[in-house]
């Protein structure tokens, strides 16, 4: 086993580098991803090492980026598109949902769409409007798309490679607040399949479930709960569509209680779907309703008050207390 310590951003860079070395048809596309290396330096040095024909600086035109990627995929390439910030994906929304997601189905499987769209998403970085959003529910609602979100450097390294190798289009949600966090990366083999949930912490009293940056907050809440005598199990969703319910249901059948946490607004959200499914499939195991902690149903607020909007450990622990009170 070979372990390396690297940041989340560096792990993504290393994963894309490895995919490009293994497959000459892999191309990177996006605004300022070449010489600059991207706003978050995730693609740093890749244009230097692979050349401008494989790491393409594009115009500021998200619809054009994705539309071009669709054409490249039809021609046999595996393009990886970077959307600079979450709030900038909407100009490409029609290309993604009307074309990219449907072309394989429309052609009865005769063509594949190996396109990855990387989207830095979420809060915690004090950014301005359109730079801190959580649009994952739009894409999980769209049949034909795979949607994933790693929370650790190890998952970032392996999941980007697995996404690039997929024959289906993948929306790759990157929690931007995790870019600078370090962790161990096992560079020999992936521990889990692309669409598997992961038990991040074992516990016996309450199941906590989340994805992306929220996993770190759940682990913080679980540590605080333990100091007060409550044992929380933490499940990292990893794959947002399809969802691997096995570990979630196994945990809920053991603990009898579940709290789902997310940065996105709560109404019609991924948390809504997961809560409903757990209630359907594990109803008789539940000792309390599945509870949700989320961002509020408002546009993402100005940076100075984002702390009041984003779920924190205290809000999660309050939900844990409510679940235990039943």
N, C-alpha and C positions, 0 to 999 in steps of 0.2 A: 504494500500500500504506500503510495506517495502522497504526502500531505504538504500543501503550500498555504501559507497565510497571505491573503490578499483582500483588498476591498471589494465590495459588491461591483463597483464600476470596472475595476481591473479584471474581475472574474468574467464579466460580460465580454470585455475586450479579448481576453484569452480564449473564451469559448468561440467567438466569431473568427478569431485568427485560426483556430484549429479547424473549424468548418471550411474556411477558405482554402486552407492547405490541403484538406481532404477532397474538395470538390471544386474544380476550376470554374464551374458554372454558377457558383455563389457570388453575387454582386451586392454591394452596399450602396444605398442611395439616400440622400437627405440634404438638408440645408446646413452648410458649414461643417459637414462631417469629415471633410478631407484634410486640408492643411491645418485647420483649427482643431480637428479631432472632436467636434461636437461641443455643444454648450457645456455638457458635463464631462467632456474629454473621454467619453466611452469608446470612441473610435480612434483615439490618439495613435499616431504612427502607422495606422493600417494603410492609408494611401501611400505613405512613403515606402512601405514594404511590398505592396501589391500593385501599386500604380493607379493612375486616375481612370483607367478603363474598368477597374473593378471596384473602386471606391469613388463614387460619383458625387460631386457637389451639384446640387440641383437648384433651379430657380425657387423662389419663395412661392410655391404653388402646390399645396398638398393634394388637390385633386389630380394635378398633372403627375405628381410623384407616383400615386397609387395607380392611375390609369396606365402610365408607362410600365409599371411593374407587372400589371396584368398582361400587357402585350409581351413583355420579356418572358413571363412564365409560359405563355402559349408557344414561344419560340424555343423552349427547353431550358431556360435559365431558372435560377432560384434566387430571386431578389429579396433583399432585406431592407425595408424602408424604415427610416427614422422620422417620426413626427416629433418636432423639436420640444413641444410641450403639449400636455393633455388637451388644453382648450383650443389648440390649433388643428385638431383632427376633424372638426366638423366640415370644413370645405371638402374633405375627402369622403365624407359620410356616404354620399350617393354612390361613389365608385365602390366603396367597401360593401355596402348592404345590398345594392341593386345589381352589381356586377360580380365582384370578387366572390361573394358568398354563394352565388347561385350558378356560376358558369359550369361547374362540374355536374351538378344536378341537371341543368338545362341540356347538357350534351350526353346525358345518360351514362356518365362515368367515362366517356371517351377521352376527355382531357382532364388533367389535374392542374391545380393552382397552388404550387409550392411557394407561396408568398408569405413572408413574415412582416408584420407591421409593429415596430417597437414604439411604445407610447410611455414616456415618463409621466407618472400620474401621482396624485395625492398632494397633501399639504406638508406642514412642518418645516418649510424652508423660508417662510416670510416673503413670498413672492407677490407680484401684483396680479390684477385681474387677468383671467384666461391662462394663468400659469399654475394654478392649483385647483384641479378638479378631479372628480372620480367618475369617469364616464363608462365604467365597465358594464353596467346593466344594459346599455344600448346594444352592446355586442353579444352579450350572453343571450339576449332575447332573439338574436338573428341566427336562424338555422343556417348551417353551412360553414360557420366559423368555429374554430377552436380558440378558447380564451384561457390564458394561463398567467400566473403572477407569482414569481419566486419571492422568497423573503430572506434568503440567506445567500452568501457568496457561492457556496457549493451548488445550491439549486440554480443560481444564475448561470454558472459555468456550464452545467449539464443541460438545463432546460433550453437555453438558446441553441445549443447544438441539435437537440432533439426537435425543436421547433423548425429549424432550417431543414432538417432531414424529412420532415413531414410532407406528404403529397397534398395535404389540405392547407388552406389559408389559416394562419395563426395570428391572433392578436396577442402581442406579448407586452403585458402591462408591467412596467418597471417602477416600483415605489421609489420615487426620486430621493426621498429623505434617507434611504438606506444606502445610497451610492458610496458614502464615505465610511461605512461601517465595515470592519474587518472580520474575517472568519476563516476557518480552515477549509480548504478545497481539496477533495480527493480526486486527483487527476487521472487515475487509472480506470475507474469504472463508476457509472452512475448507480447510486444506491436504490433509486426508485424509478418506476416508469413515469413518463411525462404526465399522465393524468391521474396519479395516485395522491391521495391525501396523506399527511404525515403527522404522527403523534409527536409533538414537540416537547411535551412534558406529561408525565404520568400523574394521575390523581384519582381520587375516589368519590368526591362529594358533588362536584359540579363540572360539567363539560363546557369549556370555552372554545369557540370556533371563530376563526377569522382568516384574512388573507393579506398578503403584502405587508406594508409597514405596521398594520394593526397586530400582527403576530407578536412583535416585540412588546407592544403595549399589553397584550394579553399575558405574556410571560412575566412582565413586571407586576401586573395585578395578581397573578397566581403566587408570586413570591411574597407579596404583601399579605395575601389571604392566608398563606401557610403560617406566617408569623402570628396570625390570630386564630389558628387552629382549624382552618378550612383547607381541604386538599382539592385543588382544581387540576383537571386534565386539560391540556391545550392541544387543539387540532389545527394544524396549518393546512388550509384548503388546497393551496398550490394550483390546482386546476379549477377554473371557474365555470368552464363548459367544455366537455362534460364534467360533472361533479362526481367524485368518488365518495359515495355515501357509506361504504363499508365501515371504515374506522370511526366515522361520526356516529353511526347507529350502534356499533359495538360499545362505544363509550357511553352513549346516552342510556343504553340498556343496563349499564353498570352503575352509573351515577344517579340516574333518574331526573336529572336537571340539566338544562342547557342555556347558555347565553351566547348569542351571535353578535359580534362587534364589527363595524365597518366605518370608514370615513365618509362614504357616500350618503346622501339623504336616504331616509328610511322607506319612503313611500315607493311601492313598485320596484323594489331593489333586489339584489342578489340575496340579501339576508331574508327578505320576505319569502322568496322561493324555498330557501333551505329550511326556514322555520316551518313552512307549511308541509314540506315533504317529511321532515322529522316527525311532525304531529301525526301525519298519515301512517307512517311506517313503524313508529315506535310508541304509539299512543298509550298502550297499556303498561309501558315501562316508565312513563313520565309521572313524577310526583308533583310537578308544577308545570305551568305553561312554558313553552319556549319563549324566552325574552330576547329583545333586540336592543342594542345600543348603537346609535348611528349619528352621523351628521344631521343637522336640522334641515327641514324642507324649505330651504332658502338658497339663493345663490351663494357661492363660497364668499365669505366676508373679507373685508380688508385685512391685510397681514397682521396688523396690530391686535386684532381681536380673534385671530384664528384659534387661539387657545380655548376660547369659550365655545367654539363650534366643534372642534375635533374631539372625539371620545378620548378620555384619558383613563388612567387606572382607577381613579376615584369613581367615575361614572360606571365603570365595569363592576367594581366592587359593590356599588349600590344595587346593581341588578342581581349580583350574586346573593346579596342579603335578602332581596325580595324573593328570589327563587327558593332560598332555604326557609323562608318564613311560611311557605305554604304547608 
